Amino acid sequence: MICSSCGAQNADGAQNCQFCGTPFTTNQQFNGAQQQFNGQPGQVFVAQPAPNIQKKDIVKMIILSIVTCGIYGIIWFVNLTDDTNLLSQEPSPTSGGTAFLLTLVTCGIYGFYWAYKRGEILDKYAASLGRQGSNNAVLYLVLQIVGLGIVAYVLMQNELNKIADGTF
């Protein structure tokens, strides 16, 4: 079992976390992380605890981006960056504000790299949960290159919403 407080691995059936002492409840989902079997006898895959990601209404995000002439799109970009950084578990990931400034300074070129990296992070997170995933990184990169970055935002947000719901 994985503790929802500290993320530590504990023995199945434990009443409390052996590291932080948090009590476990019956049928607790451990913050979205449940033990999953990868289909091979004797092998168990334990998912990582789901980070604290807030679900966002995609339609509202699109409408606000259009109504504000793209200003809310910048906020969405920053939020997508910060939310996917929670999944990456990198020691010092590029913050959303820094990613936006780099995109602005490089006249959008960093945005191509950003889209690819976000897809890569989501793919790695899916793999850590034992999911057979597709290569979203390439899809997001292509969408960004052809000027459909907002579609990439929608697809990324959809994946993040699934993670927030625990249905990923």
Secondary structure as GFF3:
##gff-version 3
##sequence-region A 1 168
A	DSSP	beta_strand	35	37	.	.	.	ID=ss1
A	DSSP	beta_strand	44	46	.	.	.	ID=ss2
A	DSSP	alpha_helix	58	67	.	.	.	ID=ss3
A	DSSP	alpha_helix	71	88	.	.	.	ID=ss4
A	DSSP	alpha_helix	96	105	.	.	.	ID=ss5
A	DSSP	alpha_helix	109	128	.	.	.	ID=ss6
A	DSSP	alpha_helix	136	145	.	.	.	ID=ss7
A	DSSP	alpha_helix	149	165	.	.	.	ID=ss8
###
